[in-house]
């Protein structure tokens, strides 16, 4: 299972690395923008 705290610094769509949870609370992840392919791959790899 992925650990968001470890993964967040590596994700390019999370611009504010000090408050990564803000990208997931009360909004659609990434503010409805498509995830970059590199970020999607990192997320999928971390879930293996």
Order of alpha helices (4+ residues) and beta strands (2+ residues): alpha-alpha
